[in-house]
Amino acid sequence: MAKQTMTIRIEPEVRSSLDAVAAAADRDRAWVVNEALSAYLETYRWQIEHIQQGVREAKAGKFVSAGEVKKVVARLLRK
């Protein structure tokens, strides 16, 4: 697939960090940015999917019981 050029403005500290990661990975800056954006977008898509699923379940009246919520909270508080 053909690559496209996009211009963005970033903080100097972000560019320094980006350059450091690129150097450590022995890759160019564009590769690091593409990897970072891909990871971000994959995570964001996953979150949106799950939020939308939760909304659909809520609209359908699918909720856990208060007792189940208490069990989960109690388990989390023990950790």
C-alpha positions in Angstrom: 0.0 0.0 0.0 1.3 3.5 -0.9 2.2 5.7 2.0 0.8 9.1 2.5 2.4 12.2 4.0 0.9 14.0 7.0 2.3 16.9 8.8 1.7 17.4 12.5 3.0 19.6 15.3 4.5 18.0 18.3 6.2 19.3 21.5 10.0 19.3 21.5 10.1 16.8 24.4 7.9 14.4 22.4 10.2 14.7 19.4 13.2 14.0 21.6 11.5 10.9 23.1 10.5 9.8 19.6 14.1 10.1 18.3 15.4 8.2 21.3 12.9 5.3 20.8 13.7 5.3 17.0 17.5 5.1 17.8 17.0 2.4 20.4 14.9 0.4 17.9 17.3 1.1 15.0 14.3 2.4 13.0 13.4 5.7 11.6 11.0 8.2 13.2 8.2 7.4 10.7 8.3 3.7 11.6 8.0 4.5 15.3 5.1 6.9 14.7 3.3 4.3 12.5 3.7 1.6 15.2 2.5 4.0 18.0 -0.5 5.1 16.0 -1.4 1.6 15.0 -1.3 0.4 18.7 -3.3 3.4 19.9 -6.0 2.9 17.2 -6.2 -0.8 17.9 -6.7 -0.1 21.6 -9.2 2.7 21.0 -11.2 0.5 18.6 -11.3 -2.3 21.2 -12.6 0.2 23.9 -15.3 1.6 21.6 -16.4 -1.9 20.6 -16.8 -2.9 24.3 -18.5 0.3 25.3 -21.0 -0.1 22.5 -21.6 -3.7 23.5 -22.2 -2.6 27.1 -24.7 0.1 25.9 -26.5 -2.5 23.8 -26.7 -4.9 26.8 -27.9 -2.1 29.0 -30.6 -1.1 26.6 -31.7 -4.7 26.5 -32.0 -4.8 30.3 -29.0 -7.1 30.8 -27.5 -6.2 34.1 -25.7 -8.1 36.8 -27.4 -8.5 40.2 -26.4 -6.3 43.1 -25.1 -9.5 44.8 -22.7 -10.2 41.9 -21.4 -6.6 42.0 -20.8 -6.9 45.8 -18.9 -10.2 45.2 -16.6 -8.6 42.6 -16.0 -5.5 44.7 -15.1 -7.6 47.7 -12.7 -9.7 45.6 -11.0 -6.6 44.2 -10.7 -5.1 47.7 -8.9 -8.2 48.9 -6.1 -7.8 46.3 
